Amino acid sequence: MKFYDFEVLRGEDIVTAERGVPLYNAKAAWPKLVGMARRIRQSGCRIRVKEQGETIILIGATAALRYAHFDFASAA
């Protein structure tokens, strides 16, 4: 199991963060990321996912909602 940091950004400022989220792999970050995107009420926010301090996902919150119904478990 690996640990990931999730951050909601507005510009370069971190609005909110969840640190040390245990997940089996980076693919498992997407459902959590989409859930965070659904809760964002400010426009212009991005969500960043880091693994060991390195950014592995950076996506706009609105764009992330386009993946809300994607089947991440079966994605290759």
C-alpha positions in Angstrom: 0.0 0.0 0.0 1.2 3.5 -0.8 0.3 6.9 0.7 -0.9 9.8 -1.4 -1.5 13.5 -0.7 -4.6 15.2 -2.1 -4.6 19.0 -2.4 -7.3 21.4 -3.7 -5.6 24.4 -5.3 -6.9 27.8 -6.2 -4.1 29.4 -8.1 -1.0 28.4 -6.2 -2.7 28.4 -2.8 -3.7 25.1 -1.1 -7.4 25.5 -0.2 -7.7 22.1 1.5 -5.5 19.0 1.8 -5.7 15.3 2.8 -2.3 13.9 3.6 -1.2 10.2 3.8 -4.3 8.6 2.2 -3.5 4.9 1.9 -4.3 3.5 -1.6 -3.2 0.3 -3.4 -2.1 2.2 -6.5 -2.4 5.6 -8.4 -5.4 4.4 -10.3 -7.3 4.1 -7.0 -6.8 7.8 -6.5 -9.4 8.7 -9.2 -12.6 7.9 -7.4 -11.4 9.9 -4.4 -10.4 12.8 -6.7 -13.8 12.8 -8.3 -15.5 12.8 -4.9 -13.4 15.9 -3.9 -14.3 17.6 -7.1 -18.0 17.2 -6.4 -17.6 19.0 -3.1 -15.7 22.0 -4.5 -17.9 25.1 -4.5 -15.3 27.6 -5.9 -14.6 28.0 -9.6 -11.1 27.7 -11.0 -9.8 25.0 -8.6 -7.5 22.2 -9.4 -6.8 19.0 -7.6 -3.3 17.7 -7.2 -2.3 14.2 -6.1 1.2 13.6 -4.9 3.1 10.4 -4.3 6.3 10.7 -2.3 6.3 14.5 -2.9 6.0 14.2 -6.7 2.9 15.3 -8.5 1.3 12.3 -10.3 -2.1 13.9 -11.1 -3.1 17.5 -11.7 -6.5 18.2 -13.1 -9.1 21.0 -12.9 -12.0 20.2 -10.7 -14.6 20.7 -13.4 -12.6 18.4 -15.8 -12.4 15.7 -13.1 -16.2 15.6 -13.0 -16.3 14.4 -16.6 -14.8 11.2 -15.2 -17.4 10.7 -12.5 -18.9 7.7 -14.2 -15.7 6.1 -15.5 -15.1 2.6 -14.4 -11.6 3.0 -12.9 -11.5 -0.6 -11.6 -11.5 -2.1 -15.1 -9.2 0.5 -16.7 -5.9 -0.9 -17.9 
